[in-house]
Amino acid sequence: MKARQLWFIILLFSILIFACACSQKQTKIQPNINIKKLTWNTNVEKYEANAIQYLYKRSSDGKYAWITKVQISEDYKSNQLEFPEEIKGSLLVCIGYEATKMGENKSDVTYNVFGDALVDGDDFQYSKTMKKIHSIVLSDSICSIEDNTFAGLYSLEKINCPKALKKIGAGAFELCSGLTKFNIEKNVSEIGLGAFGNCEKLSEIYVNADNDKYCEQGGLVIDKKQKQAVFAIPGREKIMISNGFESFRKGCFATCRVKEIDLKSDNVVFAKKGNYIYRKDKKALAVGVVNGNTAVIPEGIEELNQDSVLIGQNISKVTMPSSLKCLRGAWLDMVPVDECIFEFRSKKPPRLVTLSKDTSMVPVGQKIYVPRQSIKLYKKWMKQNGEKSKIIY
């Protein structure tokens, strides 16, 4: 009997020790800190382990670490890279290249955390060692993945989202063309522009149901608080627009591969004509999918503005509807090419609403087709805005 009691006491004591250890680890990997409010030492320290050298800096109180650069030796044999949870007693909470703190000039160059530079605007040059990295394991203590951290890592196929992660910086995973899926955990509250740009195989993004800010709907990641579509999942060819948001963030459809767009019939904000979505209230174009060379904006749409977007790889001509009444702000940015022919069907030139002095409101140096009877009106329209284009009727 005593032996059984002793065994029971030992078992209970072991369970308590295990529970305490788990509790300590849970607290350890999910620090309740605000990265933006931390102050960091300027001196960069080095830490080496398993043929990997980490350049890092500590917070002023020494509690936290920020890895600013990772250098992998040619002797590194694994195709998986695992980030440490701690570096010399400091909890790792941030990763990302920060050249200005390392005595380097990055004013006109973009770098990832491996120190690889973005070349010619759309390509990274990185070492042979990095080309074999297919998997990255991030410690759950990481709160922030800074801008461009893993950009250009073409070979990357798998990476986890840390439990404590709050920020995914702009371009953080840009050009990670081997990535197929990603989980957004519940603490993520900031996703930068183009965070997953040009991830052409990324077709699945799962957002934790307990995330207060973001959710995924029909191929779009939605900011529930701002009621805004943040970005289209880049590998999806079809998206569905449902209720729950009222606008699209700038760059929402950049580098995506959408070929078809649909709309739920009960949508209260948007309406659909063909492959074009527009706002019901202003009759302003929101987004259109162009599968050929010519974008024919449907009749009934009255406004094009700085938020209007055309998705297409080979657009060479845009035909405006006769119903067009207003061009607002940087509407020309809706066309993803530098040279394009514009055909205006309205007899009266549309009203121009300027939002910035630096914004060109009419096509410059392009061919413009207009109705024969309206050529004088359009020439006057162009002259009043100080621009020259070849007007054809």
VEXDREN-2710 file (C-alpha; in Angstrom, 1 decimal):
% VEXDREN-2710
k/r/px/py/pz
1/MET/0.0/0.0/0.0
2/LYS/2.8/2.4/1.0
3/ALA/4.6/1.5/-2.3
4/ARG/1.5/2.5/-4.3
5/GLN/1.2/5.8/-2.4
6/LEU/4.9/6.5/-2.9
7/TRP/4.5/5.7/-6.7
8/PHE/1.5/8.0/-6.9
9/ILE/3.3/10.9/-5.1
10/ILE/6.3/10.5/-7.5
11/LEU/4.0/10.5/-10.5
12/LEU/2.1/13.5/-9.3
13/PHE/5.3/15.4/-8.6
14/SER/6.6/14.6/-12.1
15/ILE/3.4/15.8/-13.7
16/LEU/3.7/19.1/-11.8
17/ILE/7.3/19.6/-12.8
18/PHE/6.4/18.9/-16.5
19/ALA/3.4/21.3/-16.3
20/CYS/5.6/24.1/-14.8
21/ALA/8.2/23.5/-17.5
22/CYS/5.6/23.8/-20.3
23/SER/4.2/26.9/-18.7
24/GLN/7.6/28.5/-18.6
25/LYS/8.2/27.6/-22.2
26/GLN/4.8/28.9/-23.2
27/THR/5.6/32.3/-21.6
28/LYS/9.0/32.2/-23.1
29/ILE/8.0/31.7/-26.7
30/GLN/5.2/34.3/-26.6
31/PRO/6.6/37.5/-25.2
32/ASN/4.0/40.2/-24.8
33/ILE/6.2/43.0/-26.1
34/ASN/5.9/45.8/-28.6
35/ILE/8.9/45.7/-31.0
36/LYS/8.4/49.3/-32.1
37/LYS/8.9/50.5/-28.6
38/LEU/12.1/48.6/-27.9
39/THR/15.5/50.4/-28.2
40/TRP/18.4/48.5/-29.7
41/ASN/22.1/48.7/-29.2
42/THR/24.0/49.9/-32.3
43/ASN/26.9/47.5/-32.0
44/VAL/26.4/44.2/-34.0
45/GLU/27.5/40.9/-32.3
46/LYS/28.3/37.6/-33.9
47/TYR/27.1/34.1/-33.0
48/GLU/28.1/30.9/-34.7
49/ALA/26.5/27.5/-34.6
50/ASN/26.4/24.5/-37.0
51/ALA/28.3/26.3/-39.9
52/ILE/26.0/29.3/-39.6
53/GLN/27.0/32.8/-38.5
54/TYR/24.3/35.1/-37.2
55/LEU/24.9/38.8/-37.0
56/TYR/22.6/40.3/-34.3
57/LYS/22.0/43.1/-31.9
58/ARG/20.4/43.2/-28.5
59/SER/17.8/45.4/-27.0
60/SER/19.1/48.0/-24.5
61/ASP/18.1/45.8/-21.6
62/GLY/19.7/42.7/-23.1
63/LYS/16.5/40.7/-22.9
64/TYR/15.8/40.4/-26.7
65/ALA/17.8/39.8/-29.9
66/TRP/17.3/40.9/-33.5
67/ILE/19.1/38.9/-36.2
68/THR/20.1/41.3/-38.9
69/LYS/22.0/39.0/-41.2
70/VAL/22.6/35.2/-41.6
71/GLN/25.7/33.8/-43.3
72/ILE/25.8/30.1/-44.2
73/SER/29.0/28.3/-44.8
74/GLU/29.6/26.1/-47.8
75/ASP/30.1/23.3/-45.3
76/TYR/26.4/23.4/-44.3
77/LYS/24.9/20.2/-45.5
78/SER/21.2/20.3/-44.6
79/ASN/18.4/21.7/-46.8
80/GLN/16.6/23.0/-43.7
81/LEU/17.5/26.1/-41.8
82/GLU/16.4/26.4/-38.2
83/PHE/16.5/29.7/-36.3
84/PRO/17.4/29.6/-32.6
85/GLU/15.0/30.7/-29.9
86/GLU/17.7/32.3/-27.9
87/ILE/21.1/33.8/-28.6
88/LYS/23.4/34.0/-25.6
89/GLY/20.5/34.4/-23.2
90/SER/18.6/37.0/-25.3
91/LEU/15.2/35.9/-26.7
92/LEU/15.0/36.1/-30.5
93/VAL/12.1/38.4/-31.4
94/CYS/13.0/40.0/-34.7
95/ILE/14.7/39.0/-38.0
96/GLY/15.5/41.1/-41.0
97/TYR/18.3/42.9/-42.7
98/GLU/19.2/46.4/-41.4
99/ALA/22.1/47.8/-43.4
100/THR/22.1/51.2/-41.9
101/LYS/23.0/49.8/-38.6
102/MET/25.8/47.7/-40.1
103/GLY/27.7/50.5/-41.8
104/GLU/26.3/49.7/-45.3
105/ASN/24.4/51.8/-47.8
106/LYS/21.0/50.4/-48.8
107/SER/19.5/53.6/-50.2
108/ASP/19.2/52.2/-53.7
109/VAL/19.4/48.5/-53.1
110/THR/17.1/46.0/-51.5
111/TYR/18.6/43.2/-49.3
112/ASN/17.2/40.1/-47.7
113/VAL/18.4/38.7/-44.3
114/PHE/21.1/36.7/-46.1
115/GLY/22.6/40.0/-47.4
116/ASP/21.6/39.1/-51.0
117/ALA/20.8/42.1/-53.2
118/LEU/17.8/42.7/-55.5
119/VAL/19.2/42.9/-59.0
120/ASP/17.5/44.6/-61.9
121/GLY/14.3/45.1/-59.9
122/ASP/13.1/41.5/-60.1
123/ASP/15.9/39.1/-59.3
124/PHE/18.1/38.3/-56.3
125/GLN/21.7/37.0/-56.4
126/TYR/22.4/34.6/-53.7
127/SER/24.9/31.9/-52.9
128/LYS/24.9/28.3/-54.0
129/THR/24.4/27.3/-50.4
130/MET/21.2/29.2/-50.2
131/LYS/19.8/27.6/-53.3
132/LYS/19.5/24.3/-51.5
133/ILE/17.5/25.6/-48.6
134/HIS/14.0/24.2/-49.1
135/SER/12.7/24.5/-45.5
136/ILE/13.0/27.2/-42.8
137/VAL/11.9/26.7/-39.2
138/LEU/11.3/29.9/-37.2
139/SER/11.3/29.9/-33.4
140/ASP/7.9/30.7/-32.0
141/SER/9.4/33.6/-30.1
142/ILE/9.8/35.7/-33.2
143/CYS/7.4/38.7/-33.2
144/SER/8.5/40.5/-36.4
145/ILE/9.7/39.5/-39.8
146/GLU/11.0/42.7/-41.3
147/ASP/10.8/44.0/-44.9
148/ASN/12.3/41.7/-47.6
149/THR/13.6/39.2/-45.0
150/PHE/13.2/36.1/-47.2
151/ALA/12.7/37.9/-50.5
152/GLY/14.2/36.0/-53.5
153/LEU/14.6/32.7/-51.8
154/TYR/13.3/30.7/-54.9
155/SER/14.1/27.3/-53.5
156/LEU/12.0/27.8/-50.3
157/GLU/9.1/25.4/-50.2
158/LYS/8.1/25.4/-46.6
159/ILE/8.2/27.9/-43.7
160/ASN/6.2/28.1/-40.5
161/CYS/4.5/31.1/-38.9
162/PRO/5.7/31.8/-35.4
163/LYS/3.1/31.7/-32.7
164/ALA/4.1/35.1/-31.4
165/LEU/4.4/36.7/-34.8
166/LYS/2.8/40.2/-35.1
167/LYS/4.4/41.7/-38.2
168/ILE/5.0/40.4/-41.7
169/GLY/7.0/43.2/-43.4
170/ALA/6.7/44.6/-46.9
171/GLY/8.1/42.1/-49.5
172/ALA/9.0/39.7/-46.7
173/PHE/8.4/36.6/-48.9
174/GLU/8.5/38.3/-52.3
175/LEU/9.7/36.1/-55.2
176/CYS/9.6/32.9/-53.0
177/SER/8.3/31.1/-56.1
178/GLY/8.5/27.7/-54.6
179/LEU/6.2/28.4/-51.6
180/THR/2.8/26.7/-51.9
181/LYS/1.1/27.5/-48.6
182/PHE/1.4/29.6/-45.5
183/ASN/-0.4/29.9/-42.2
184/ILE/-1.1/33.2/-40.7
185/GLU/-1.3/32.8/-36.9
186/LYS/-3.7/34.5/-34.5
187/ASN/-1.3/37.3/-33.3
188/VAL/-0.4/38.7/-36.8
189/SER/-1.7/42.2/-36.9
190/GLU/0.4/43.8/-39.7
191/ILE/1.0/42.6/-43.3
192/GLY/3.1/44.9/-45.4
193/LEU/2.7/45.7/-49.1
194/GLY/3.7/42.9/-51.4
195/ALA/4.6/40.6/-48.5
196/PHE/3.9/37.6/-50.8
197/GLY/4.4/39.3/-54.1
198/ASN/5.3/37.1/-57.1
199/CYS/4.9/33.9/-55.0
200/GLU/3.4/32.3/-58.1
201/LYS/2.8/28.8/-56.6
202/LEU/1.3/30.1/-53.3
203/SER/-2.3/29.1/-53.6
204/GLU/-3.3/28.4/-50.0
205/ILE/-3.2/30.8/-47.1
206/TYR/-4.8/29.7/-43.9
207/VAL/-5.7/32.4/-41.3
208/ASN/-6.1/31.3/-37.7
209/ALA/-9.8/31.6/-36.8
210/ASP/-8.8/33.4/-33.6
211/ASN/-7.0/36.2/-35.5
212/ASP/-8.9/39.4/-34.6
213/LYS/-7.7/41.4/-37.6
214/TYR/-7.4/39.1/-40.6
215/CYS/-9.4/36.4/-42.3
216/GLU/-9.4/34.7/-45.7
217/GLN/-12.4/34.9/-48.0
218/GLY/-12.6/33.5/-51.6
219/GLY/-8.9/33.9/-52.3
220/LEU/-8.5/37.3/-50.6
221/VAL/-6.9/38.1/-47.3
222/ILE/-9.3/40.6/-45.6
223/ASP/-8.6/43.2/-42.9
224/LYS/-11.7/42.8/-40.8
225/LYS/-11.1/46.1/-38.8
226/GLN/-10.4/48.3/-41.9
227/LYS/-13.0/46.4/-44.0
228/GLN/-10.5/46.1/-46.7
229/ALA/-9.1/43.4/-49.0
230/VAL/-5.3/43.4/-48.2
231/PHE/-4.1/41.1/-51.0
232/ALA/-5.1/38.4/-53.4
233/ILE/-3.5/35.0/-52.9
234/PRO/-1.0/35.2/-55.7
235/GLY/-1.3/31.6/-56.9
236/ARG/-5.1/31.6/-57.2
237/GLU/-6.6/31.9/-60.7
238/LYS/-10.2/32.6/-59.4
239/ILE/-11.4/34.8/-56.6
240/MET/-14.8/35.3/-55.1
241/ILE/-15.8/38.7/-53.7
242/SER/-18.2/38.4/-50.7
243/ASN/-19.5/40.7/-48.1
244/GLY/-17.3/41.9/-45.2
245/PHE/-15.2/44.5/-46.9
246/GLU/-15.7/47.8/-48.8
247/SER/-12.4/48.5/-50.5
248/PHE/-9.2/47.0/-51.9
249/ARG/-5.8/48.1/-50.6
250/LYS/-3.4/49.6/-53.0
251/GLY/-1.4/46.8/-54.6
252/CYS/-4.0/44.2/-53.6
253/PHE/-3.8/42.5/-57.0
254/ALA/-0.1/43.2/-57.8
255/THR/1.6/40.2/-59.3
256/CYS/-1.4/38.0/-58.9
257/ARG/-2.5/35.4/-61.5
258/VAL/-6.3/35.9/-61.4
259/LYS/-8.0/35.0/-64.6
260/GLU/-11.6/35.0/-63.3
261/ILE/-13.4/37.1/-60.7
262/ASP/-16.8/36.4/-59.3
263/LEU/-19.2/38.2/-56.9
264/LYS/-21.7/36.8/-54.5
265/SER/-25.2/37.9/-55.5
266/ASP/-26.0/39.4/-52.1
267/ASN/-23.0/41.8/-52.1
268/VAL/-24.2/45.2/-50.8
269/VAL/-21.1/47.2/-51.9
270/PHE/-20.1/45.9/-55.3
271/ALA/-21.7/44.9/-58.6
272/LYS/-20.4/42.9/-61.5
273/LYS/-20.5/43.2/-65.3
274/GLY/-18.6/40.4/-67.1
275/ASN/-15.1/40.2/-65.5
276/TYR/-15.4/43.7/-64.1
277/ILE/-16.3/44.7/-60.5
278/TYR/-17.5/48.3/-59.7
279/ARG/-18.9/50.1/-56.7
280/LYS/-22.6/50.5/-56.6
281/ASP/-22.7/53.9/-55.0
282/LYS/-20.2/55.8/-57.2
283/LYS/-20.4/53.5/-60.2
284/ALA/-16.6/53.5/-60.1
285/LEU/-14.5/50.7/-61.4
286/ALA/-12.9/48.6/-58.6
287/VAL/-11.1/45.8/-60.5
288/GLY/-11.3/44.2/-63.9
289/VAL/-9.7/41.0/-65.2
290/VAL/-8.3/41.3/-68.8
291/ASN/-7.5/37.9/-70.4
292/GLY/-6.6/39.4/-73.8
293/ASN/-4.8/42.5/-75.1
294/THR/-7.8/44.9/-74.9
295/ALA/-9.7/46.0/-71.8
296/VAL/-13.2/46.9/-72.6
297/ILE/-14.6/48.7/-69.6
298/PRO/-18.4/48.0/-69.5
299/GLU/-21.1/50.6/-70.1
300/GLY/-22.6/52.0/-67.0
301/ILE/-19.3/52.6/-65.2
302/GLU/-19.0/56.4/-64.7
303/GLU/-15.6/56.8/-62.9
304/LEU/-12.0/55.6/-63.0
305/ASN/-9.9/56.5/-60.0
306/GLN/-6.6/55.9/-58.1
307/ASP/-8.2/52.7/-56.6
308/SER/-9.2/51.2/-60.0
309/VAL/-7.2/48.2/-61.1
310/LEU/-6.9/46.2/-64.3
311/ILE/-5.4/42.7/-64.0
312/GLY/-3.6/41.5/-67.1
313/GLN/-0.2/40.6/-68.5
314/ASN/-0.5/41.9/-72.0
315/ILE/-2.8/44.9/-72.0
316/SER/-2.1/47.2/-75.0
317/LYS/-5.4/49.0/-75.3
318/VAL/-8.1/50.3/-72.9
319/THR/-11.6/51.1/-74.3
320/MET/-13.6/53.5/-72.1
321/PRO/-17.4/53.4/-72.0
322/SER/-19.5/56.2/-73.3
323/SER/-21.0/56.5/-69.8
324/LEU/-17.6/57.6/-68.4
325/LYS/-17.9/61.0/-66.6
326/CYS/-15.0/61.3/-64.2
327/LEU/-11.3/60.5/-64.0
328/ARG/-10.1/60.9/-60.4
329/GLY/-6.5/61.0/-59.0
330/ALA/-3.9/58.6/-60.4
331/TRP/-6.3/56.6/-62.5
332/LEU/-3.6/55.9/-65.1
333/ASP/-1.9/53.6/-62.5
334/MET/-4.7/51.1/-63.1
335/VAL/-2.9/50.0/-66.3
336/PRO/0.1/47.6/-65.5
337/VAL/2.1/48.6/-68.6
338/ASP/4.0/51.8/-69.6
339/GLU/2.6/52.1/-73.1
340/CYS/-1.1/51.8/-73.9
341/ILE/-3.7/53.0/-76.4
342/PHE/-6.8/54.7/-74.9
343/GLU/-10.1/54.8/-76.7
344/PHE/-12.7/57.3/-75.4
345/ARG/-16.3/56.7/-76.5
346/SER/-17.9/59.5/-74.6
347/LYS/-18.7/62.6/-76.8
348/LYS/-17.8/64.9/-73.9
349/PRO/-14.3/64.5/-72.3
350/PRO/-14.6/63.2/-68.7
351/ARG/-14.2/65.6/-65.8
352/LEU/-10.7/65.5/-64.1
353/VAL/-10.4/65.6/-60.4
354/THR/-6.8/66.2/-59.3
355/LEU/-5.7/64.8/-55.9
356/SER/-2.0/65.6/-56.3
357/LYS/0.0/68.3/-58.3
358/ASP/2.5/65.6/-59.3
359/THR/-0.1/63.3/-60.8
360/SER/-0.6/63.2/-64.6
361/MET/-4.3/63.2/-65.2
362/VAL/-4.3/62.5/-69.0
363/PRO/-2.2/60.0/-71.0
364/VAL/1.1/61.5/-72.1
365/GLY/2.7/60.6/-75.4
366/GLN/0.1/57.9/-76.1
367/LYS/-2.3/57.3/-78.9
368/ILE/-5.9/58.4/-78.0
369/TYR/-8.9/57.5/-80.0
370/VAL/-11.9/59.8/-79.7
371/PRO/-15.3/60.2/-81.5
372/ARG/-14.9/62.1/-84.8
373/GLN/-17.4/64.8/-83.7
374/SER/-15.6/65.4/-80.5
375/ILE/-12.0/65.9/-81.6
376/LYS/-11.9/69.6/-80.9
377/LEU/-13.2/69.1/-77.4
378/TYR/-10.6/66.5/-76.7
379/LYS/-7.8/68.6/-78.1
380/LYS/-8.8/71.5/-75.9
381/TRP/-9.1/69.0/-73.0
382/MET/-5.5/67.9/-73.5
383/LYS/-4.2/71.4/-74.0
384/GLN/-5.8/72.6/-70.8
385/ASN/-3.9/69.9/-68.9
386/GLY/-0.6/70.8/-70.6
387/GLU/-0.1/67.3/-72.1
388/LYS/0.5/66.1/-75.6
389/SER/-0.7/62.9/-77.1
390/LYS/-1.6/61.8/-80.7
391/ILE/-5.4/62.1/-81.0
392/ILE/-7.0/59.9/-83.6
393/TYR/-10.6/59.8/-84.6
END
